[in-house]
Each structure stands twice: as C-alpha cells, then as structure tokens.
Amino acid sequence: MERRKFIQTASVASTSFFVGPKLSPLGFFKGSPNDKVVVAMMGVNSRGEFLAKQLAAFPEVEIAYICDVDQKVLDRVIPEVEKISGKRPKPMTDIRKLLEKKDFDALVIAAPDHWHAPATILACQAGKHVYCEKPCSHNPHEGEMAVAAAAKYDRIVQIGTQRRSFVNVNKMVNDLHGGVIGRLYYAKGWYTNHRTSIGVGKVVPVPENLNYELWQGYAPRRAYKDNLIHYNWHWHWNWGTGEALNNGTHEIDVMRWALGVDYPVKVTSSGGRFAFKDDWETPDTQVISVNFPNNTMLSWEGRSCNGYKTEGTDRGITFYGDKGTIYYGGGDGYQVYDGNNKLVTDVKESVVVDGTNKVSPTATLDGVHLANFIHTVQGKDKLNQPVLGGHRSTLIPQLGNIAQRVGRELNCDPTNGHILNDPEAARLWHREYEPGWKLIV
C-alpha cells in the first residue's frame, strides 16, 4: 500500500527530475535517514545525471563519488548533486580506481552500453552492489558473465527495467497470469521516435575534457569522430546496441514477464537503416519476432525515425488471449477488452508518459525502482529485477540483432538461449576486446 499511495500522490505532482523529495513525506522509505546506503555513480551525462539527482534527494542515500570520463560533465553535475543533498561528491574519472575505494556500498551504472557488464563485473569483484541501467550487457556472453559475477561474489545486482516496480504493471501481469483474457499466446510491442540524421562524422582531435581511451574501455579502438559522443554511439555496433536494446528492452521485458517465458526457441528479424544515409549502423526500422517453447510468441517493432504513433502511443504493448485483449500504453495504465472487443476494465495512467523522452519517459515512477534497490541493499526488500531476469530480457533483442546481422532465422536452445547450428551467428554471441583489456569473472 505504501507504493500505491506514492504513485497515486505523485500523479498530481510535477513530473520533474526531483522526485526524491516527494517520497519521504509519504512514508515510502522504510528506514531512518541515518541508515544510509553510500553510492558511487558511473556515467552522469544524461540518464546518469537524472539518476544522480533522484538519489541525491533520497533520505537514505549518500552519493560519495561521481565518476565520468568527461571533465565538463563532472563540473556540471557535481554542484547540482551538492545543491540537492548538501554534500559534495568526490570526482573520479577511472572506474577501476574508483572501485579500489572502500567507503561506499553500491555502484550505479549509467555509462554507455559497452561498459554495463564490465562495470557490473568489476564492481561485484570489488564487493559492491550494483544498480545497472538496461541493457545489462552489450552482448549475450557478457550478460552471462554478469549473472555469474553476481552469484560468485554474492552481490545484489538490479537491472533498470523500471516497469517491474510499477504498481499497475504488476497488477496487469498478475491479471494476465490469472487468465483475465484467457490463455495469453501473443504479445506485440512497439517503440516510435522521430530521430534525425547523425550525419557523416569527421575524424577530429579528442576534446581535452574527454578521456576517450577510458570511454572506449574494453571495446576495440576506433577513431574519434565529431558526431559520436555523447549519444550517437547508440547506433554503432562497437559500443551500442541499437533501438532494440536502447528502448525495446523495456517492452520486451514486460512481454516476456507476462508470457511467463525465459528463453526462446526461434528468433527472426527484418529491417535496416532506411531513413538516412549516414554513420548510423544499427537498424532504424526493425521488427523482431520470437517464439517460445510454451507455444507463445512476441514481436517488437521499432521505428526510430518516424514518430507516427502506434495505437495512439509512442510505445506500448497489446496482449492477445483466447478470451480477450489487453492494451498497455507503456506507462502505468492499461485497458482490458473481452472477446467481443468490449472495454471491461480501464486502469488509468498514474502519470503522463512521454515515450520520446531520451532521459526518462516515466520519470515520476522510476524512483520506485531505485528505492527497491536501496531497500534491498539495506535488507528490507527483495529485488524486483535481479540480474538474471535482466539478462533474459536483454538477450531477446540481442538475438534479434544477431538475426538481423546474419540475415536469417536463429534456432535457439530453450534452456539458455544459445544459438544452435549456426557458427556465423554464434560468433556474435561474444565480442572482440581491445588488446590489454581482459574481462574475467
């Protein structure tokens, strides 16, 4: 009831970054402000800055360090965090040196995708708990390594698929599992945006404020271009994972959760880079279809460069059962229709959702997922999205990207998702590493 009360109250409040202060007066936090979890932040340019500002306002959190490879970002964000929390975090640039510090409990990761699993693994090895934004890994092998690291070092690792903590989404999934639309056999998700061309970048000197060597980390070295950082790396295979993981992971996670499935048996993908001719490598238009061993399937459609809404929303899911349908608009509301398409239940959105917001489409609700992590570290709660679940939901769009890149259907082992009888595709299960950067668990 504490979570329900928070969400209902937050729906009438401003959907600003500063959600944290609204939590404490509602009694949402379970402990004393003196019972603090000390955290360090990794990557605070965009999403990371949003997380830092939320956590800085939480009465049970102290941000001790902020780590970023861009000095301008450090100079901008540290005073903002100090303004909210009253305490100035210490700056760091090298995550490896940060993890030598003994005076913090947890690492919050919002760095680029190619750093997600390596930082998670290094943090677990250093005895830190981890909150890692989605996707949990750049490639399937690293996802398995992150799962193994959490188990080996007995660390709490939460993945940032925040809908696992939304009250009404939990109710919707429980209703689906309870048979509200009969047997659920198909889920269709989508994401749309109106991204413009990233152009053709020029090789230029690395800015003095940026440690590009550390930014690349374990990834093979590529020349610095003027259209790469801080966002367009998403569309390069060397560092990013495309729209399927940048945004599709959220809907795919909810679909997998609702269908009650772990790993697929068959994955296909079609699409390409259609909208512009530029440096963008990943698909801007893509349809991934996935079959599971319980005779169900999901599909996800991504349109990065055409913002026409699907079924009235930028992002969402339709669930199809043998006795009805559920429409979910990507936030925290949904509608249930019977077999004759008659509306029988309308669960209203608790907040306004902006699906095209690159920082946080569901800003007012994301604090619930962060608080779940903090309370779990304190021993007062249980994770809503542990790393294994995050890996399974990340793996599905990763397999979709592999199918896209090799141009054919993948057959998979339903016990672990591994690719069967396709050596070329299986090579994309892993990645190449920069010489001298070795990732081990």
C-alpha positions in Angstrom: 0.0 0.0 0.0 3.0 2.3 0.5 3.8 2.0 -3.2 0.2 2.5 -4.3 0.0 5.6 -2.1 3.2 7.1 -3.5 2.1 6.6 -7.1 -1.4 8.0 -6.6 0.1 11.1 -4.9 2.9 11.5 -7.5 0.4 11.6 -10.3 -0.8 15.0 -9.3 2.7 16.3 -8.7 5.0 17.9 -11.2 6.8 15.2 -13.3 10.2 16.9 -12.7 13.6 15.3 -12.1 13.3 15.9 -8.4 11.0 13.0 -7.5 13.0 12.1 -4.4 11.8 14.8 -2.0 8.2 13.7 -2.7 9.0 10.2 -1.4 9.9 10.8 2.2 6.8 12.7 3.3 4.7 9.9 2.0 6.4 7.4 4.3 7.6 5.5 1.2 11.1 4.9 2.6 11.3 2.2 5.2 14.3 3.3 7.3 15.8 6.2 9.1 17.7 8.9 7.1 20.7 7.9 9.3 20.5 4.3 7.8 22.3 5.4 4.7 23.5 3.5 1.6 26.6 5.1 0.3 26.7 5.0 -3.5 29.0 6.0 -6.4 27.7 7.0 -9.8 29.3 5.9 -13.1 28.3 7.9 -16.2 26.3 11.1 -15.4 25.9 12.9 -18.7 22.2 12.2 -19.4 20.4 9.3 -17.8 23.1 9.2 -15.1 22.5 12.8 -14.2 18.8 12.1 -13.8 19.6 9.1 -11.5 22.1 11.1 -9.5 19.5 13.9 -8.9 16.9 11.4 -7.8 19.3 9.5 -5.5 20.7 12.8 -4.1 17.2 13.6 -2.8 16.6 10.2 -1.2 17.0 10.5 2.6 18.6 7.0 2.9 21.3 7.7 0.2 24.6 9.4 0.2 26.4 10.0 -3.1 30.1 9.8 -2.2 31.6 9.7 -5.7 30.7 10.6 -9.2 32.8 9.0 -12.0 32.8 10.2 -15.5 35.4 10.4 -18.3 34.3 13.9 -19.3 35.5 16.7 -17.0 32.8 19.1 -18.3 30.2 16.6 -17.2 31.8 16.3 -13.7 32.0 20.1 -13.4 28.3 20.4 -14.3 26.8 17.6 -12.3 28.7 17.6 -9.0 27.4 21.0 -8.0 23.8 20.0 -8.9 24.1 17.0 -6.6 25.6 19.0 -3.8 22.7 21.5 -4.2 20.2 18.8 -3.6 21.9 16.7 -1.0 24.0 19.2 0.9 27.1 17.1 0.4 29.7 17.4 -2.4 30.6 14.1 -4.1 34.2 13.5 -4.9 35.1 13.4 -8.7 36.7 10.3 -10.3 37.5 9.6 -13.9 38.7 5.9 -13.9 36.1 3.3 -12.7 39.0 0.9 -11.9 40.5 3.4 -9.4 37.0 4.2 -8.0 36.4 0.6 -7.2 39.5 0.5 -5.1 37.7 2.7 -2.6 36.3 1.0 0.5 34.0 3.8 1.7 30.9 3.1 -0.5 28.4 0.3 -0.8 27.0 0.3 -4.3 27.7 1.4 -7.8 25.1 2.9 -10.0 25.9 2.5 -13.7 24.5 4.7 -16.5 27.6 4.7 -18.8 27.3 3.6 -22.4 26.1 0.1 -23.1 29.6 -1.4 -23.8 30.5 -0.6 -20.2 27.4 -2.0 -18.5 28.5 -5.6 -18.0 32.3 -4.9 -17.5 31.5 -2.3 -14.8 29.0 -4.7 -13.2 31.6 -7.5 -13.0 34.3 -5.2 -11.7 32.0 -3.8 -9.1 30.9 -7.3 -7.9 34.6 -8.3 -7.7 35.2 -5.2 -5.6 32.5 -6.2 -3.2 30.0 -3.6 -4.3 26.3 -4.0 -5.0 25.1 -2.7 -8.4 22.2 -0.8 -10.0 22.8 -1.1 -13.8 20.7 0.6 -16.4 19.4 -1.5 -19.2 20.6 -3.3 -21.2 22.5 -5.3 -18.7 25.1 -6.1 -21.4 26.5 -5.3 -24.8 26.4 -8.9 -26.0 25.0 -12.2 -24.7 28.3 -13.6 -23.3 28.8 -10.6 -21.2 25.3 -10.9 -19.8 26.1 -14.4 -18.7 29.3 -13.2 -17.1 27.4 -10.5 -15.2 25.0 -13.2 -13.9 27.9 -15.3 -12.9 29.7 -12.4 -11.2 26.7 -11.6 -9.0 26.4 -15.2 -7.9 30.1 -15.8 -7.4 30.6 -12.6 -5.3 27.2 -12.8 -3.7 26.3 -9.2 -4.7 22.9 -7.6 -5.2 22.5 -6.5 -8.9 19.4 -4.7 -10.0 18.8 -4.0 -13.8 17.0 -0.8 -14.7 13.9 -2.2 -16.4 11.8 0.0 -14.2 8.3 -1.3 -15.1 9.0 -4.2 -12.8 8.3 -1.8 -10.0 5.2 0.0 -11.4 2.2 -0.9 -9.3 -0.3 -1.1 -12.1 2.0 -3.0 -14.4 2.4 -5.6 -11.7 -1.4 -5.8 -11.4 -1.7 -6.2 -15.1 0.8 -9.0 -15.3 -0.9 -10.7 -12.3 -4.3 -10.4 -14.1 -2.8 -11.9 -17.3 -1.3 -14.8 -15.3 -4.7 -15.2 -13.7 -6.4 -15.7 -17.0 -8.2 -12.3 -17.4 -8.1 -12.7 -21.2 -7.9 -16.5 -21.2 -4.7 -18.1 -22.4 -2.2 -15.4 -23.4 -0.4 -16.5 -26.5 0.9 -13.4 -28.3 2.3 -10.0 -27.2 3.1 -7.2 -29.7 5.2 -4.3 -28.6 6.4 -1.1 -30.3 8.6 2.0 -30.0 8.5 5.1 -32.2 10.5 8.2 -32.4 11.5 11.0 -34.8 15.2 10.9 -34.6 17.1 12.9 -37.3 20.2 12.0 -39.2 23.5 11.9 -37.3 25.4 12.8 -40.5 28.8 11.7 -41.5 31.3 12.4 -38.8 34.8 13.8 -39.3 37.8 12.4 -37.6 39.0 15.2 -35.3 41.2 15.5 -32.2 39.7 14.3 -29.0 38.5 17.2 -26.8 40.7 18.0 -23.9 37.9 17.4 -21.4 37.3 13.8 -22.6 39.3 10.7 -21.7 38.4 8.8 -24.9 40.7 5.9 -24.0 38.7 5.2 -20.9 35.4 5.9 -22.6 36.2 3.1 -25.1 37.3 0.8 -22.3 37.2 -2.9 -23.4 35.9 -2.1 -26.9 38.3 -2.2 -29.9 39.7 1.2 -30.6 38.0 3.4 -33.2 39.0 6.9 -34.3 37.2 9.7 -32.5 34.6 11.5 -34.7 32.7 14.7 -34.1 29.3 13.1 -34.2 29.8 10.2 -31.8 29.7 11.4 -28.2 27.6 11.7 -26.1 24.6 10.0 -27.7 25.2 8.7 -31.2 27.3 5.8 -30.0 24.0 4.0 -29.6 23.8 3.4 -33.3 27.3 1.9 -33.7 27.8 -1.8 -33.1 31.2 -1.3 -31.5 29.7 0.4 -28.5 25.9 0.5 -28.8 23.1 -2.0 -29.3 20.6 -0.1 -31.4 17.0 0.9 -30.7 16.0 -2.7 -29.9 18.0 -2.5 -26.7 18.1 1.2 -26.2 14.3 1.2 -25.8 12.8 -2.1 -26.9 14.2 -3.8 -23.8 11.5 -2.3 -21.7 8.5 -3.6 -23.7 10.3 -6.9 -24.3 10.8 -7.4 -20.6 7.2 -6.8 -19.8 6.1 -9.1 -22.7 8.5 -11.9 -21.5 7.3 -11.5 -17.9 3.6 -11.6 -18.9 4.1 -14.7 -21.2 5.9 -16.5 -18.4 8.9 -17.4 -20.5 12.7 -17.4 -20.1 14.5 -18.3 -23.4 13.3 -18.5 -27.0 13.4 -21.4 -29.5 13.3 -19.2 -32.7 14.1 -15.6 -33.4 13.8 -13.6 -36.7 14.4 -10.0 -37.6 13.8 -7.8 -40.6 14.6 -4.1 -41.1 17.5 -1.9 -41.8 18.9 1.6 -41.9 16.3 3.2 -44.3 15.7 6.8 -43.3 19.1 8.4 -43.9 22.5 7.6 -45.4 24.9 8.5 -42.6 27.1 6.8 -39.9 24.2 5.1 -38.2 24.9 1.3 -38.4 22.1 -0.4 -36.4 18.5 -0.6 -37.8 16.3 2.5 -37.6 13.4 0.3 -38.6 13.1 -3.2 -37.2 10.6 -6.0 -36.5 11.8 -8.8 -34.2 9.7 -12.0 -33.8 10.3 -14.6 -31.1 8.8 -18.0 -30.5 8.9 -19.7 -27.1 8.7 -23.4 -26.1 5.2 -22.9 -24.4 3.6 -22.2 -27.8 3.6 -18.4 -27.4 5.3 -15.6 -29.2 6.2 -11.9 -29.0 7.1 -9.3 -31.6 8.6 -5.9 -31.3 8.6 -3.1 -33.9 11.0 -0.2 -33.7 10.7 3.0 -35.8 13.5 5.3 -34.8 12.9 7.9 -37.5 9.1 8.1 -37.9 7.2 9.3 -34.9 3.7 8.3 -36.0 2.1 6.6 -33.0 1.0 3.0 -32.9 -2.4 2.5 -31.4 -2.2 6.1 -30.1 1.1 5.9 -28.2 4.8 6.3 -28.8 5.4 2.9 -27.1 3.3 0.1 -25.7 2.1 -3.5 -25.9 -1.0 -5.3 -26.9 -1.6 -8.7 -25.3 -3.8 -11.2 -27.2 -5.5 -14.1 -25.4 -8.2 -16.6 -26.5 -10.8 -14.7 -24.5 -9.8 -11.1 -24.8 -7.1 -8.4 -25.2 -5.2 -6.0 -23.0 -3.8 -2.8 -24.3 -0.9 -1.3 -22.4 0.3 2.2 -23.3 3.8 1.9 -21.9 3.3 3.7 -18.6 1.2 2.6 -15.6 -2.3 2.2 -17.0 -4.0 -0.4 -19.2 -7.3 -1.5 -20.6 -8.9 -4.9 -20.7 -11.2 -5.9 -23.5 -13.4 -9.0 -23.7 -13.6 -11.4 -26.7 -16.1 -9.0 -28.3 -13.8 -6.1 -28.0 -15.9 -4.5 -25.3 -13.9 -2.5 -22.7 -14.4 -4.2 -19.3 -11.6 -2.6 -17.2 -9.8 0.7 -17.5 -6.9 1.2 -15.2 -5.9 4.9 -15.5 -2.4 6.1 -16.1 -0.9 7.4 -12.8 1.5 9.8 -14.7 1.9 11.4 -18.1 4.3 9.3 -20.3 6.5 10.8 -22.9 7.8 7.9 -24.9 10.2 10.0 -26.9 11.9 11.4 -23.8 15.6 10.3 -24.1 16.3 10.7 -20.4 13.2 9.3 -18.6 9.8 8.7 -20.3 8.4 7.7 -16.9 10.3 10.0 -14.6 7.9 10.1 -11.7 7.7 6.3 -11.4 11.4 5.5 -11.8 12.2 6.4 -8.2 10.2 3.4 -7.1 12.7 1.0 -8.8 15.6 2.9 -7.3 14.1 2.7 -3.9 13.5 -1.0 -4.3 17.3 -1.4 -4.9 18.2 0.8 -1.9 15.9 -1.1 0.4 17.2 -4.5 -0.8 20.8 -3.4 -0.1 19.5 -2.4 3.4 18.0 -5.9 3.8 14.4 -4.6 3.9 13.1 -5.6 0.5 13.6 -8.1 -2.4 14.8 -7.0 -5.9 12.1 -6.5 -8.5 14.6 -7.2 -11.4 17.7 -9.2 -10.4 20.4 -9.6 -13.0 19.3 -13.0 -14.3 15.9 -11.6 -15.2 17.6 -8.6 -16.8 19.9 -10.8 -18.8 17.0 -12.9 -20.1 15.1 -9.8 -21.3 18.3 -8.3 -22.7 19.1 -11.5 -24.6 15.9 -11.5 -26.7 16.6 -8.2 -28.5 20.3 -9.2 -28.7 19.3 -12.3 -30.6 17.1 -10.2 -32.8 20.1 -8.0 -33.7 22.2 -11.1 -34.4 19.4 -12.5 -36.7 19.3 -9.1 -38.4 23.1 -9.0 -38.9 23.4 -12.5 -40.4 20.1 -12.2 -42.3 18.3 -15.4 -41.3 16.2 -17.1 -38.6 18.0 -18.3 -35.5 17.2 -21.6 -33.7 17.9 -21.4 -30.0 18.4 -23.8 -27.1 15.3 -23.2 -24.9 17.3 -23.8 -21.7 19.7 -21.0 -22.1 19.0 -19.1 -25.4 22.3 -20.2 -27.1 22.3 -20.3 -30.9 22.1 -23.7 -32.4 23.8 -25.0 -35.6 24.9 -21.6 -36.9 28.6 -20.8 -36.3 28.5 -17.4 -38.0 25.7 -16.2 -35.8 27.2 -17.8 -32.7 30.4 -15.8 -33.2 28.2 -12.7 -32.4 27.4 -14.1 -29.0 30.7 -12.7 -27.9 32.7 -9.5 -28.8 36.3 -8.7 -29.6 38.2 -6.9 -26.9 40.9 -4.3 -27.1 44.3 -5.9 -26.5 45.3 -5.5 -22.9 41.7 -5.2 -21.7 40.7 -8.7 -20.5 37.3 -9.3 -18.8 37.1 -12.2 -16.5 34.8 -13.3 -13.7 
